[in-house]
């Protein structure tokens, strides 16, 4: 049954088909520009916030995605289960085409909002970015850096905090673009944001190609992801699960 | 405008609401059982395959998610952009309630399929799991370990390889359950799989709570994620982008 050992080892069909179609991806130009995408990690970040967008954006022709933190080394998630390596410290990075700030639980978000090294770095990098972006409570960190204007989105349970603290209007969309600042809603919304960014950076054709490349045809088995339709009980349960997973 | 410094630092509203509703999450029982979820990392894995499910499953009451690899330490993705820490070596882990094997590009998948240390470990752990699961080409690794029967899913471009090599029928669903083996389609399908697993492990109520906790209400800006509806040109472009991002 298992003749894997003797089968010619190309497990992905049609890898040569692109040549047959004479497809270009614009790589040459992208590589010459060398699209630099940086994602800021900090203690207690939520795992999917940076990794969802990184999966998508690392497929852009010529792009590099770099995980950055105050210091190089492993950075642990809110649940403490997983650590992702920061490959560069903020001191080593001064220019990015795209900056993405992920969200975190309460503790991680607050610590980042009070970390002047991170806030100064975000402001400095923001001056030259093409897009400055956030996922989940990452928008609160952009707010603490003074970068929010007019409208933004964030994690559903942080909407009131966003409006009261930064004087911007919360918009319940997957992502909200104001000037060059694009904020995304909670956690998984970073994936939708990433496809929007992919189309802005490389055009809709490439964005669609990446969508198929990562088979992003979501079909959740349940329909409970929208806070606007959730009961008070489900909201309370969600926040309880979130809090307990972070203890 | 920014009074963040003086605002009382609870950025998530309603965190105390759970107590008001008298909600239980079944934590006491789950903690006594200590649900152990292990994700196998190997060189060249695709970033979202393990991290999407880890985000969801780490919110299960009492659960721990552990990244495991042949050796402890950072394990790098297919694009080489990102490294996730393996916290345990396979030699350190003999029992898991849930095993998840992520997918990779061609090179990483083939190397894992030929790594007898990994295959032996997967077979050994599988004997006692409640669920043995895969994302993307991870199902080919389960196949190489001799664990596939009857039907399975995998990355769309590996469907022919799956059928010819392991004699199982490819099913174009987000996830396919056969006995205690649950395989998921490409990359992002691991998130849908994870909510299915969450409901199997902790019930639909908890799964729905986690869905709201990570605001999983996907709204892709494009509709190109389904290979069954994709043109030959788009398929070729997707595979070209995938291949070039791994160079």
Interface residues (C-beta under 8 A of the other chain):
Chain A: X1 X2 X3 X4 X5 X7 X9 X10 X11 X12 X13 X14 X15 X17 X18 X20 X21 X23 X25 X27 X46 X47 X48 X51 X52 X54 X55 X58 X59 X60 X61 X64 X65 X66 X67 X74 X77 X79 X81 X82 X83 X84 X85 X87 X105 X106 X109 X110 X113 X114 X136 X137 X140 X143 X144 X146 X155 X156 X157 X158 X159 X160 X161 X164 X165 X166 X167 X174 X185 X186 X187 X188 X189 X191 X192 X195 X196 X199 X204 X205 X206 X207 X208 X209 X210 X211 X212 X213 X214 X215 X216 X217 X218 X219 X220 X221 X222 X224 X225 X226 X227 X230 X232 X233 X234 X235 X236 X237 X238 X239 X240 X241 X242 X243 X244 X245
Chain B: X1 X2 X3 X4 X5 X7 X9 X10 X11 X12 X13 X14 X15 X17 X18 X20 X21 X23 X25 X27 X46 X47 X48 X51 X52 X54 X55 X58 X59 X60 X61 X64 X65 X66 X67 X74 X77 X79 X81 X82 X83 X84 X85 X87 X105 X106 X109 X110 X113 X114 X136 X137 X140 X143 X144 X146 X155 X156 X157 X158 X159 X160 X161 X164 X165 X166 X167 X174 X185 X186 X187 X188 X189 X191 X192 X195 X196 X199 X204 X205 X206 X207 X208 X209 X210 X211 X212 X213 X214 X215 X216 X217 X218 X219 X220 X221 X222 X224 X225 X226 X227 X230 X232 X233 X234 X235 X236 X237 X238 X239 X240 X241 X242 X243 X244 X245
